[in-house]
Amino acid sequence: MFFSVTLITVTLFVTNVHSQVGSALKEAPTIKPTTKKKLPKALVIYERKDLQYSHSRFFSQLSSHADITYKSAISPNLSIRKFGVNQFNYIYLMAPSVDSFGGNVTSKSFGEFVDNGGNLVVATDHTIGNGIRNVGAQFGVEFDEDGTKVINNQYVDLEVDDGSHTSFVLMDKGQIFMGRTDTIVGDQEYYSIPWSGIGINLKPDHPYALPILKCTDSCYSWNPETDIDEYPTLMGRDVTLVAALQMQNGARVIFSGSILSFSNEQIHRIKLATNRGNDGEGNPIRIHTKNSLTKFQMHNMGWILNQKGRFRVKNYRHFLLDDIQKTKKFFVNDTVRFEIQIEEYISGQWFPITVNEQRFSFELNRMSTFVRGPMKNEGGGLLSAEIRLPDIYGIFDFVVKFQEPGFQSIDQKFSITINPISYDMYDRFIPSAFPYYLSAFSMMVGAFLISFTVLYHEGGDIEPRRPEPVTVTNSTPKIKAVPKRVKKRQ
């Protein structure tokens, strides 16, 4: 009896709790499952299938930022564009000795891919084929001849080199990094970088290219299997190892002369052994240094993935100095203030720009440029410029320009209307016309005095002059008679 009562009590308690939990679950808001952010697409074009294993550490880092697809360079299904639209955001072309590509892909296809905003990385070595060479020609990048390697007799990589001095260590950061490359390679605090590959000939007047990694003065490019019988075409500072291109449409391209620098073999090395000079007995001095290749490749990856060096215009306004609310029109010769706020993309977020240099410039154009000058950095990402409008009315373009190596270029246009001066806006009196005002008022005063004199002046008593009498005679002149002519009869 007691057991049955207890069982009934427990059953009722469980039923009550179950009903309360069920009602609570019905009233609770439904939580939507979190959706994973869609990653951009990346295509890796390889020549050897074991590339994704020999370079697995690099691709592992890339897979956290992009959805990677691997395809062979000679695959009949290879395609990078469809219906004029890029199928991928990034392409890593790592097929050094390929002469032609499969599918509908040609060397020009990579140029069209970049023209449509895609980013491209090309890595090769001394076995370079016509395919990679033609791709470089699309961007004005020239590789050295097939079979040549960059040789450095000063800092030889003692652990890897086979005696040809084609594997060496780059140590002097003041020589290997050129120009303003902080945006790409970071703070330039590098110990050493191992290198082995082909040289790149980059023209110094290239409008978009930037050599981000160059060889030292002791380098030259030559085929190590042949004797040197003439001066090499590339020597010293002319040997470019890695080149970057920042296009005007925002696309980015990197050309690397060493596909080995992306491999696990080079990245996994912690210490590097090289020689620095000789001792007193002629023996090379062996030194050890840290490997900074991983840092270099990760910075390049961040730049090619658009994670740094990007700008955007957040806000813009222009107004008269005495009319911030912009309630008045712009007339010729007015002084106008232009303000623009620019942000920079850093670590996945947008922040006000931090550059203090006057790299941003402005132009006021119509058919030609009327005013040009630098923008003033007010801090907090605010740039300003105060200019006097020209004395020509019409529709003008205020253009903000920025173009620096490694940064996304800015060419932002804003239209303004300059109105002609109305008739009631001219000055009533011009100080420089004082002589004309004086002559006009003097003539008015003179006319008034003359009129007053003529109208109100009274003369003296003067007798009027009497006319003299005229005598008239009664004699009339005699008129002589004119004889008549008689006609003769015939």
WOLINWO-V546822 format. One record per run of one state. SS is the DSSP state (h for helix, s for strand, l for the rest). FROM is the first residue (numbers start at 1). TO is the last residue. Records with the same first field share a line. If there is no record, write none. Layout:
# WOLINWO-V546822
SS = FROM-TO  FROM-TO
This chain:
# WOLINWO-V546822
l = 1-1  28-39  47-50  55-55  64-65  73-80  83-84  87-89  95-106  116-118  124-129  139-141  144-148  153-155  157-167  171-172  177-181  186-192  196-199  202-208  215-218  223-234  239-239  247-251  257-258  263-263  268-270  279-283  291-292  305-310  321-322  324-329  332-334  347-348  353-360  366-368  375-375  380-381  389-393  403-409  420-422  426-430  457-490
h = 2-27  51-54  56-63  107-115  130-138  173-176  182-185  236-238  259-262  264-267  293-304  423-425  431-456
s = 40-46  66-72  81-82  85-86  90-94  119-123  142-143  149-152  156-156  168-170  193-195  200-201  209-214  219-222  235-235  240-246  252-256  271-278  284-290  311-320  323-323  330-331  335-346  349-352  361-365  369-374  376-379  382-388  394-402  410-419
